[in-house]
Amino acid sequence: MEWSLLSKIIEDQGSGGRSFLSTAKFAVLPIAKVFTMCFMGYLMASKHVNILPTNGRKLLNGLVFSLLLPCLIFSQLGRAITFEKLLQWWFIPANVVLGSISGSLIGFIVASVISPPYPYFKFTVIHIGIGNIGNIPLVLIAALCRDVSNPFGNSEKCSQDGNAYISFGQWVGAIILYTYVFQMLAPPPGETFDGIEGDRLPTRAQAPVGAVPPEQVPLLNSEEPETTNMDSSARRKVIARLFYLVEKLKLKQIFQPPIIASVLAIVIGVVPFLKHLILTDDAPFFFFTDSCLILGEAMIPCILLALGGNLVDELHVFFSLCVGPGAGSSRLGLRTTAAIIFARLVLVPPAGLGIVTLADKLGFLPEGDKMFKFVLLLQHSMPTSVLSGAVANLRGCGKESAAILFWVHIFAVFSMAAWIVLYLAILF
């Protein structure tokens, strides 16, 4: 059996086809590169070296999120997109929505079977259903395309197309996070995840006893000076309603720097005049785009160093949950933790493969664009979204989410390599 398998591999190599070993190389090497850079970040943040202390990692995370990642998205997505491609790429945001729906359905089934501790039912559903569709896919694409012999061809085009496809779906993910996920992770009415009755949600300021609930507070004070004219009164009313709408729809959280960069890239990229003014190589203001390209190249190493450094904190949080004393230790339990990891990394990707395969059969995908299909498949195969952990922290269950994120990312190193091997075998 072993000899026949080896003969098959050698035969494939000799016949010019892509062998299993070749496919495995392109799947495993990007993961190995990511793991190596994360490990360097972990060493820099460890107490023995301490070059990346907590404050330094916060600054590095802020730099990546507020500057480097938006620059990468703006330059890569803006240069790649056109109005025709905008119409062709419509399935990318649809795939993000379908992935969230299918993942949440799987999460609901798993949570119903394992019965997680109260009140972590919706928490389980979210951490199974919502994957990382931004940072990790960008890192994997960069590591994969860096190899000149990668299966997608020209390294520059491979990287530009892959980054553009991934960036195009991020705005949908942000809307899902700060609407659906934000609502799902709310603790039971009148409680917190610590089980203390009457505590306010951490996202709202404590109101004085006897105060009127915010939903019942009038938008304008009825006691206005009589000297106020009608125009200024109407203007204040419109402004007050706009502020109320922004607060209700969480627009401030949705319009983060990467999302603003995505919107600007789409708007400028689909308008030929603006694109030839800013984004093309011979544009008068190409110096701005070129500066964004240079800054965007720094995003990958910086975010991996920050991610590796953050593992120091997540390890501390995990061990405090598992072996630490007190009522808060091991709230999720081993069964719930294992179920979330297994469902997210093993059960969700086959559902995504079915969605993408069906969409391809129905003609929803650009014909012959293998990178397009590969990115769609990657969106279903990623570990739990790091931003869902940020939302969980707002809702008061950040420590439990940190423990889940730590272990799901550890096991994702192996699961992502296996799924990438399968996807490359299917595509090539």
C-alpha positions as CSV (number, residue, x, y, z in Angstrom):
1,M,0.0,0.0,0.0
2,E,2.8,2.4,0.9
3,W,4.7,1.5,-2.2
4,S,1.7,2.1,-4.4
5,L,1.0,5.5,-2.9
6,L,4.7,6.4,-3.4
7,S,4.5,5.2,-7.0
8,K,1.4,7.3,-7.6
9,I,3.1,10.4,-6.2
10,I,6.2,9.8,-8.4
11,E,4.0,9.1,-11.4
12,D,2.1,12.3,-11.0
13,Q,5.4,14.2,-10.7
14,G,6.8,12.6,-13.8
15,S,3.6,13.2,-15.9
16,G,3.7,16.9,-15.2
17,G,0.6,16.9,-13.0
18,R,0.5,18.6,-9.6
19,S,1.4,15.8,-7.1
20,F,0.1,15.5,-3.6
21,L,3.5,16.5,-2.2
22,S,3.6,19.6,-4.3
23,T,0.1,20.5,-3.2
24,A,0.9,19.9,0.4
25,K,4.0,22.1,0.1
26,F,1.9,25.1,-1.0
27,A,-0.6,24.4,1.8
28,V,1.8,23.8,4.6
29,L,4.5,26.4,3.9
30,P,2.2,29.5,4.3
31,I,1.1,28.1,7.6
32,A,4.7,27.5,8.6
33,K,5.6,31.0,7.7
34,V,2.7,32.4,9.8
35,F,3.6,30.2,12.7
36,T,7.2,31.2,12.6
37,M,6.5,34.9,12.6
38,C,3.9,34.5,15.4
39,F,6.4,32.6,17.4
40,M,8.9,35.5,17.0
41,G,6.3,37.9,18.3
42,Y,5.6,35.5,21.2
43,L,9.3,35.5,22.1
44,M,9.5,39.3,21.8
45,A,6.6,39.6,24.2
46,S,7.7,37.0,26.7
47,K,9.0,38.1,30.1
48,H,12.5,36.8,29.2
49,V,12.9,39.3,26.3
50,N,10.1,41.8,26.9
51,I,10.7,44.0,23.8
52,L,6.9,43.9,23.1
53,P,5.3,44.6,26.5
54,T,1.6,45.1,26.8
55,N,1.6,48.8,26.0
56,G,3.8,48.2,23.0
57,R,1.5,45.5,21.6
58,K,-1.5,47.8,22.1
59,L,0.3,50.5,20.1
60,L,1.3,48.0,17.4
61,N,-2.2,46.7,17.2
62,G,-3.5,50.3,16.9
63,L,-1.0,51.1,14.2
64,V,-2.0,48.0,12.1
65,F,-5.7,48.5,12.5
66,S,-5.7,52.3,12.0
67,L,-3.0,52.8,9.3
68,L,-1.3,49.7,7.8
69,L,-4.3,47.6,7.1
70,P,-6.4,50.5,5.6
71,C,-3.4,51.4,3.4
72,L,-3.2,47.8,2.2
73,I,-6.9,47.6,1.5
74,F,-7.1,50.9,-0.3
75,S,-4.1,50.3,-2.6
76,Q,-4.8,46.7,-3.5
77,L,-8.6,46.8,-3.7
78,G,-8.7,50.2,-5.4
79,R,-6.2,49.2,-8.1
80,A,-7.9,45.9,-8.8
81,I,-11.6,46.8,-8.9
82,T,-13.6,48.2,-11.8
83,F,-17.3,48.7,-12.4
84,E,-17.4,45.4,-14.4
85,K,-15.6,43.6,-11.6
86,L,-17.8,45.1,-9.0
87,L,-20.7,43.4,-10.8
88,Q,-18.8,40.1,-11.1
89,W,-17.7,40.1,-7.4
90,W,-21.2,40.3,-6.0
91,F,-21.0,36.8,-4.6
92,I,-18.1,37.7,-2.2
93,P,-20.3,39.6,0.3
94,A,-23.1,37.1,-0.3
95,N,-20.7,34.4,0.6
96,V,-19.8,36.1,3.9
97,V,-23.5,36.4,4.7
98,L,-24.2,32.7,3.7
99,G,-21.2,31.6,5.7
100,S,-22.5,33.4,8.8
101,I,-25.9,31.9,8.4
102,S,-24.7,28.3,7.8
103,G,-22.1,28.6,10.6
104,S,-24.7,29.9,13.0
105,L,-27.1,27.0,12.1
106,I,-24.3,24.5,12.8
107,G,-23.5,26.4,16.0
108,F,-27.2,26.2,17.0
109,I,-27.3,22.5,16.4
110,V,-24.1,21.8,18.3
111,A,-25.2,24.1,21.2
112,S,-28.5,22.2,21.4
113,V,-26.7,18.9,21.6
114,I,-24.0,19.8,24.1
115,S,-26.2,22.2,26.3
116,P,-23.4,24.7,27.2
117,P,-23.5,26.3,30.7
118,Y,-26.0,29.1,31.3
119,P,-25.9,31.8,29.8
120,Y,-23.4,30.7,27.1
121,F,-25.8,29.2,24.5
122,K,-25.7,32.2,22.1
123,F,-22.0,32.6,22.9
124,T,-21.4,29.1,21.6
125,V,-23.4,29.8,18.5
126,I,-21.5,32.9,17.7
127,H,-18.0,31.5,18.3
128,I,-18.8,28.6,15.9
129,G,-20.7,30.7,13.3
130,I,-18.5,33.8,12.8
131,G,-15.0,33.3,11.2
132,N,-12.1,35.5,10.6
133,I,-12.6,36.8,7.0
134,G,-10.0,39.5,7.1
135,N,-6.6,39.4,8.8
136,I,-5.7,35.7,8.6
137,P,-6.8,35.2,5.0
138,L,-4.7,38.3,4.0
139,V,-1.7,36.8,5.8
140,L,-2.2,33.4,4.1
141,I,-2.6,34.9,0.7
142,A,0.6,37.0,1.1
143,A,2.6,33.9,2.3
144,L,1.2,31.7,-0.5
145,C,1.7,34.2,-3.3
146,R,5.2,35.1,-2.2
147,D,6.5,31.8,-3.6
148,V,7.2,32.4,-7.3
149,S,6.2,28.8,-8.1
150,N,2.8,29.2,-6.4
151,P,-0.1,27.5,-8.3
152,F,-1.9,30.8,-9.1
153,G,0.9,32.1,-11.3
154,N,2.4,35.6,-11.2
155,S,3.2,36.5,-7.6
156,E,2.2,40.2,-8.0
157,K,-1.1,39.4,-9.7
158,C,-1.8,36.6,-7.2
159,S,-1.3,38.9,-4.2
160,Q,-3.2,41.8,-5.7
161,D,-6.2,39.7,-6.7
162,G,-6.3,37.8,-3.5
163,N,-6.0,40.9,-1.3
164,A,-8.7,42.7,-3.4
165,Y,-11.2,39.8,-3.0
166,I,-10.6,39.5,0.7
167,S,-10.9,43.3,1.2
168,F,-14.1,43.4,-0.8
169,G,-15.9,41.3,1.8
170,Q,-14.7,43.0,4.9
171,W,-17.4,45.7,5.1
172,V,-20.1,43.0,5.2
173,G,-18.3,41.3,8.0
174,A,-18.1,44.5,10.0
175,I,-21.9,45.0,9.7
176,I,-22.5,41.5,10.8
177,L,-20.2,41.9,13.8
178,Y,-21.7,45.1,15.2
179,T,-25.3,44.2,14.5
180,Y,-26.0,40.4,14.7
181,V,-23.0,39.4,16.9
182,F,-23.5,42.4,19.2
183,Q,-27.1,41.5,19.8
184,M,-26.5,37.8,20.1
185,L,-23.8,38.2,22.8
186,A,-26.0,40.3,25.0
187,P,-26.4,38.7,28.5
188,P,-29.9,37.7,29.7
189,P,-32.1,40.7,30.7
190,G,-31.1,42.2,34.0
191,E,-28.0,39.9,34.4
192,T,-24.4,39.7,33.3
193,F,-22.2,36.7,32.4
194,D,-21.1,36.6,36.1
195,G,-24.7,36.0,37.1
196,I,-25.1,39.3,39.1
197,E,-28.6,40.6,39.0
198,G,-29.3,44.1,38.0
199,D,-25.9,44.9,36.5
200,R,-25.9,47.2,33.5
201,L,-24.4,46.1,30.2
202,P,-20.8,47.3,30.0
203,T,-21.6,49.1,26.8
204,R,-24.0,51.6,28.5
205,A,-23.2,54.1,31.2
206,Q,-24.8,53.5,34.6
207,A,-28.0,55.5,34.9
208,P,-29.0,57.0,38.2
209,V,-31.7,55.3,40.2
210,G,-35.1,56.4,39.0
211,A,-33.8,57.7,35.7
212,V,-35.9,57.3,32.6
213,P,-34.6,54.5,30.3
214,P,-32.6,55.9,27.3
215,E,-35.2,54.5,24.8
216,Q,-37.9,56.7,26.5
217,V,-35.8,59.9,26.7
218,P,-37.2,62.5,24.3
219,L,-34.8,63.5,21.5
220,L,-35.3,67.2,22.4
221,N,-36.0,68.9,25.6
222,S,-39.5,70.3,25.5
223,E,-38.5,73.3,27.6
224,E,-36.8,75.4,25.0
225,P,-36.4,79.2,25.2
226,E,-39.2,81.0,23.6
227,T,-36.7,83.1,21.6
228,T,-35.6,80.1,19.6
229,N,-36.8,80.5,16.1
230,M,-38.4,77.7,14.0
231,D,-35.4,77.2,11.8
232,S,-32.9,76.5,14.5
233,S,-35.4,74.3,16.3
234,A,-35.9,72.2,13.2
235,R,-32.2,72.0,12.6
236,R,-31.5,70.8,16.2
237,K,-34.3,68.2,15.8
238,V,-32.7,66.8,12.6
239,I,-29.3,66.7,14.3
240,A,-30.6,65.0,17.3
241,R,-32.4,62.4,15.2
242,L,-29.2,61.7,13.3
243,F,-27.2,61.2,16.5
244,Y,-29.9,58.9,17.8
245,L,-29.8,56.9,14.5
246,V,-26.0,56.6,14.6
247,E,-26.2,55.3,18.2
248,K,-28.9,52.8,17.4
249,L,-27.3,51.4,14.3
250,K,-23.8,51.3,15.9
251,L,-22.5,53.2,12.9
252,K,-19.5,54.5,14.8
253,Q,-18.4,50.9,15.4
254,I,-19.2,49.8,11.8
255,F,-17.2,52.5,10.1
256,Q,-13.8,51.5,11.3
257,P,-10.7,52.6,9.4
258,P,-10.5,49.3,7.3
259,I,-14.1,49.7,6.3
260,I,-13.7,53.3,5.4
261,A,-10.7,52.3,3.3
262,S,-12.7,49.6,1.5
263,V,-15.5,52.1,0.7
264,L,-13.1,54.7,-0.6
265,A,-11.3,52.1,-2.7
266,I,-14.5,50.9,-4.2
267,V,-15.8,54.4,-5.0
268,I,-12.5,55.6,-6.5
269,G,-11.8,52.3,-8.3
270,V,-15.1,52.1,-10.1
271,V,-15.0,55.8,-11.4
272,P,-12.5,55.9,-14.3
273,F,-11.6,59.6,-13.8
274,L,-10.8,59.2,-10.1
275,K,-8.9,55.9,-10.7
276,H,-6.7,57.5,-13.4
277,L,-6.2,60.5,-11.1
278,I,-5.1,58.5,-8.0
279,L,-4.6,54.8,-8.4
280,T,-2.9,54.0,-11.8
281,D,0.8,54.0,-12.2
282,D,0.9,57.2,-14.3
283,A,-1.7,59.1,-12.2
284,P,-0.8,62.6,-11.0
285,F,-1.4,61.6,-7.4
286,F,0.0,58.1,-7.6
287,F,2.6,59.1,-5.0
288,F,-0.2,58.8,-2.5
289,T,-1.2,55.3,-3.6
290,D,2.5,54.3,-3.8
291,S,3.0,55.5,-0.2
292,C,0.0,53.3,0.8
293,L,1.5,50.3,-1.0
294,I,4.8,50.8,0.9
295,L,2.9,51.1,4.2
296,G,0.6,48.2,3.3
297,E,3.6,45.8,2.9
298,A,4.4,46.4,6.6
299,M,1.0,45.2,7.6
300,I,1.7,41.4,7.4
301,P,4.8,41.2,9.6
302,C,3.5,43.7,12.1
303,I,0.1,42.0,12.5
304,L,1.8,38.6,13.0
305,L,4.2,39.9,15.6
306,A,1.3,41.5,17.4
307,L,-0.8,38.3,17.1
308,G,2.1,36.2,18.5
309,G,2.7,38.7,21.3
310,N,-1.0,38.6,22.2
311,L,-0.7,34.9,22.8
312,V,1.2,35.7,26.0
313,D,-2.0,37.4,27.4
314,E,-4.3,34.8,26.0
315,L,-2.2,32.0,27.6
316,H,-2.4,33.8,31.0
317,V,-6.2,34.3,30.6
318,F,-6.7,30.6,29.6
319,F,-4.7,29.2,32.5
320,S,-6.4,31.6,35.0
321,L,-9.8,30.2,33.7
322,C,-8.8,26.6,33.8
323,V,-6.7,26.3,37.0
324,G,-7.4,29.5,38.7
325,P,-9.5,29.6,41.9
326,G,-12.9,31.2,42.3
327,A,-16.3,30.9,40.8
328,G,-15.2,32.2,37.4
329,S,-12.8,29.4,36.6
330,S,-13.6,27.0,33.8
331,R,-17.0,28.5,33.2
332,L,-17.4,27.0,29.7
333,G,-16.1,23.6,30.6
334,L,-14.0,21.2,28.5
335,R,-17.0,19.8,26.5
336,T,-18.2,23.2,25.3
337,T,-14.7,24.4,24.5
338,A,-13.9,21.2,22.5
339,A,-17.3,21.4,20.7
340,I,-16.7,25.0,19.6
341,I,-13.2,24.1,18.3
342,F,-14.4,21.0,16.5
343,A,-17.5,22.6,15.0
344,R,-15.7,25.7,13.8
345,L,-12.7,24.0,12.2
346,V,-14.2,20.6,11.1
347,L,-18.0,21.0,10.6
348,V,-18.2,24.5,9.1
349,P,-15.8,24.2,6.2
350,P,-17.7,21.3,4.4
351,A,-20.8,23.4,4.5
352,G,-18.9,26.3,3.0
353,L,-17.5,23.9,0.3
354,G,-21.0,23.0,-0.5
355,I,-22.1,26.6,-0.8
356,V,-19.2,27.6,-3.1
357,T,-19.6,24.4,-5.2
358,L,-23.4,25.1,-5.7
359,A,-22.7,28.7,-6.6
360,D,-20.1,27.6,-9.2
361,K,-22.6,25.1,-10.7
362,L,-25.3,27.9,-10.9
363,G,-22.8,30.2,-12.7
364,F,-22.5,32.8,-9.9
365,L,-18.7,32.8,-9.9
366,P,-16.4,34.3,-12.6
367,E,-15.4,31.5,-14.9
368,G,-11.8,30.3,-14.7
369,D,-10.8,32.5,-11.8
370,K,-9.3,30.0,-9.3
371,M,-8.1,32.6,-6.9
372,F,-11.7,33.9,-6.6
373,K,-12.9,30.4,-5.6
374,F,-10.0,29.9,-3.3
375,V,-10.8,33.0,-1.3
376,L,-14.4,32.0,-1.1
377,L,-13.4,28.7,0.4
378,L,-10.9,30.3,2.8
379,Q,-13.7,32.5,4.2
380,H,-15.4,29.3,5.5
381,S,-12.3,27.6,6.9
382,M,-10.9,30.3,9.2
383,P,-10.9,30.2,13.0
384,T,-13.3,32.3,15.1
385,S,-13.1,36.0,14.3
386,V,-10.8,38.0,16.6
387,L,-13.3,40.9,16.4
388,S,-16.0,38.8,17.8
389,G,-13.8,38.5,20.8
390,A,-13.7,42.3,21.0
391,V,-17.5,42.4,20.9
392,A,-17.6,39.7,23.6
393,N,-15.4,41.9,25.7
394,L,-17.8,44.7,25.4
395,R,-20.6,42.4,26.4
396,G,-18.8,41.2,29.5
397,C,-17.6,37.7,28.4
398,G,-14.2,38.7,27.1
399,K,-12.2,36.3,29.2
400,E,-14.1,33.2,28.1
401,S,-13.8,34.4,24.5
402,A,-10.0,34.9,24.9
403,A,-9.7,31.3,26.0
404,I,-11.7,30.0,23.0
405,L,-9.8,32.2,20.6
406,F,-6.5,30.9,21.9
407,W,-7.3,27.3,21.5
408,V,-9.2,27.6,18.2
409,H,-6.2,29.4,16.6
410,I,-3.8,26.8,17.9
411,F,-5.8,24.0,16.3
412,A,-6.5,26.1,13.2
413,V,-2.8,25.8,12.3
414,F,-3.4,22.1,11.5
415,S,-7.0,22.4,10.2
416,M,-6.2,25.2,7.8
417,A,-3.3,23.3,6.3
418,A,-5.5,20.3,5.7
419,W,-8.3,22.3,4.1
420,I,-5.9,24.2,1.9
421,V,-4.5,20.9,0.7
422,L,-8.0,19.8,-0.2
423,Y,-9.0,23.1,-1.9
424,L,-5.8,23.2,-4.0
425,A,-6.4,19.6,-5.0
426,I,-9.9,20.5,-6.1
427,L,-8.9,23.7,-8.0
428,F,-5.9,22.2,-9.7
